[in-house]
Amino acid sequence: MHKLRIVIAALFISTSLVSFYSCKSNRKNVSDKTGVKYNDPYNGGLQINRKVKEAPGPGLIAIEGGTFVMGGSLNEDIAYAHDNLKRRVTVASFYIDETEVSNADWLEYLHWIGQNFPQDRKMYYDALPDTLVWRNPLSYNEPYVNFYLRHPSFQDYPVVGVTWEQANAYAQWRTDRVNEHILRQRGVLADYRTVSQQQQQNPPFNSDIYLNGQYQGQGIDGNKMPKDNRPGAQQNARRTVRMEDGILKQAYRLPTEAEWEYAALGLIGNTFEGNIESNKTYPWNGLGVRDHKRRTQGRMMANFKITSGNNMGVAGNLNDGGDITVPVKSYQPNDFGLYNMAGNVNEWVSDVYRQLSFEDFDDFNPYRGHVFLDNQYEDSETGKLAKDQYGRPVKLAAKAPRKQTWEELQAAQSGNSTETTYNNDVRGFKDEEQKELYGKTTLVNDKSRVFKGGSWNDRAYWLNPGTRRHMQQDESNAMTGFRCAMTMVGNVFGPKK
């Protein structure tokens, strides 16, 4: 009898544990607030994906956000610009490219344009970098004009001669190519071989158009599309991927100035138990530009102009070894694992330049440069988006600062709105631009964009992440390139469990 009681008790405990863990495992598929089961085609078909794991897109490195002092690494203002007054801010976690965008990366972009729009010579021409930025009346740089972009010996060197506008266009293109590749690899879209064998040419993929359900059909759909669980859907019906599935990546973009400076400093390597034990002047430790480690002692840490007439050192034992630019994975990465955050080429950031930006902007994710836009609808009743000649959604100036009421939205779409005009362009917020003074008393306007980092032709001062300069967004030179960033959705570095 005693043994029987022990067996019964053991069975009871086992059953309870199985029931507990079963409930625990099923709880993820049940609404915490209503108790209704997710992903059930018989109760409405709401699909919630609990198995998504946030990960960076190709080429990106995750940067754990935090607080730091913008301009805090700079102790001198040799230009007396007073445009980087120290300001403590917080930057949310994000992703940023491990390296600068290279010539090979840009040639991939040009190749795609040539393949998909062979008759559109303007689109191809507008995407070409300005190789004439190498031309100098008193310097023999013509070989770079002809070879720098396309010769395979330069394929891993950073692309230069690109404007801020071209860099943004590349980031938009990259977003669509990455998402298209993800869908083709998963079988959601037809694979590359199938597409190449088709007689007809499908329109180019665009992430926003796809998510709106406007990119599907014969010759486009793959054989592994997600199952459609909506009530009334046909048996074995399939649907396109949605944002809620967590499959597609966020948009690539230029980093903000705060993100770029935070990532360049890499203070995470100097942090212990929540305290920054020592600051940095450059993306590496120490006050100099040479390596202090015994094995590599004395070597230059970046590619920059050492002195007047000295770009790379003396033959036989070159200092930084770079007469012009060098491959994008040269030198040691910083504590975030990022290459050439100082030297090689300056890098465009997203921000509009203002001298007093550090005083004006918010202390969380600081940024100046917003132009708020809405999608234009071809058919507002069905929600069909209007597309331009390249298959991209047409954008319009945002009509309101917040969500409109249904009545306001209908009035705006019918053209009967009585609301005052909303100013969607806040690039000059709290700092009115005097357009008539541009080129006379100022070189700053709403098209002046910040670039940072120093280049192969800059002195060591400009390698400091706190320095900032500006150039018009439609201008370029042989010393400026860029790298992309991506917003981190959620926070993989969130609260510790």
Order of alpha helices (4+ residues) and beta strands (2+ residues): alpha-beta-beta-beta-beta-alpha-alpha-alpha-alpha-alpha-alpha-beta-alpha-beta-beta-beta-alpha-beta-beta-beta-beta-alpha-beta-beta-beta-beta
